[in-house]
Amino acid sequence: MKSAPEARGHGGADQQLLAALLTTDVAGDDGLLHALLGAELPSRGATLAPAQLRSTAEQRRIALRPFKLRTWVDKALHRLEQGLVVAAVLVFGYWLYDGPVRDWMHQRSVAVAEARSVPRPTPALRIPDTAPPAVAAQLPALPFTTPNMDDPPAAAPAPPAGPDFMEPQALPVRPQAADPRPQRLILPEIGVDIGVTEVFVVDGAWQVADYAAGYHHGSALPGTIGNTVMAGHAGLRGAVFRDLGGVGVGDEAIVETGGWRYVYRVREIKSVWPTQVEVMEATPNPVLTLITCTNWDTQRLIVVADLVDARPLS
């Protein structure tokens, strides 16, 4: 059994080895190996210092002390990032369905309806090869007379004394008046030729027609004194007014009703805020007002046109 001075000596060797390692400029694994080989090794009988036991969490904290650890703020930001990604995917999916997919379905349904409404051509009558020659080829050239032309025409039978009210009589059909509401809008300068649908106020806001221009119920009828107001989408569901900004002052806007064609000439183009509803108020002259969204739906594009011509449809 070794004495205390010897143990202390070995403990001093351990301290010397540790001091040598701390004071030596160790450069990589090779430098550490040279430092260990050059230091004095303790004997096997030397007293070892007690080991300090730490929990896994404490050891991890000590090992990661030089690095920045994630806090609850980082976790909250990570959750927020995930939520934003999911929301972006949902918004894109809704836009995709409500925009291109809906437009494609509408165009397909319109094509199917037009294909069903096209009348089938009736087969032409086939004249057999053994048919007799036409009678018209045997008649003399005009003018000509026949013996029957010299005789006076036979007297027509006298009409009955009065209608027989006991027999069922056909009721006369009253002709239906033409619809004075706008049915078609044409803007030749931007290639717009669309139908018009009447819209109403629902939950305090005007409806916007899909795949058509919306005629505001209660506004002036085309050709009459007042303000005829129409609105349409600029981005979704047909986007009938997406090129309305391309209309210039002096361009024509044509409105067709059940029996008339009204021609308006653009007088003013401006952008207003959604709260400026005075653009839809009545006017002392026949005016057409077209409305759509602009500037990322923060404002409304207004096109004002005056009536310059009216004529019946042929």
C-alpha angles and dihedrals in degrees: 000000000000123000126246095254090055091049090048088049091054089046087052089052089054090051091047090051091050091047091049091052092048095047096041117092098236113198110190129311094315092057092048091050092052090048092052093046093049096048125087112261120225119239121254092246094058119118111255121218114250115263119241113231119213134180121250092252092050092047090049091049092051093046093048096041093108091053131071111255126213115259133193088273091060091048091049091050090049091053090047091052091052091049092051091051092051091047091050091052092050093048092049091049092050091048091048092052096040094045124031096011094050091046091051092050091049093050090048093050091048091050091050092048092049091048091053093047095053107103117235114246114253114237115254118248112257116218112212118239091241094059115131117251118274116277092223090068090062096052120098120247117272134294099052136141135215130201090251091063091067093059117085115252117264116258115259116245114264115256117247118271092252142337118287102241091191091069118079112262126208113243115232114249113236111225112248116240117240116259107254093200117102114267104172136030123198126188104179097186094062099029098250118154110158141147124255126231126191113242132192141201112275121182092348096308134090117253118240116219120233117234091354143064113269117229109209109237111239097024119118119291116242113277095020129103110274142050118310105202125199129172135186144175121273100192115015141037098026098333089221092171099041090115096041089112088066092067114105135202109279095029120128129247116193124201122190124198131179093294111357139068117213123194120203128186120216112247106168139018121189145147121238137176119263090251093060095093093157088094087075096051122116119274131207091236134049103275134170117210121192119194133190139150123274141169094040092314092300095111140025125242111222124198115187121193133178126222111254105161141019129182137159119262113253 
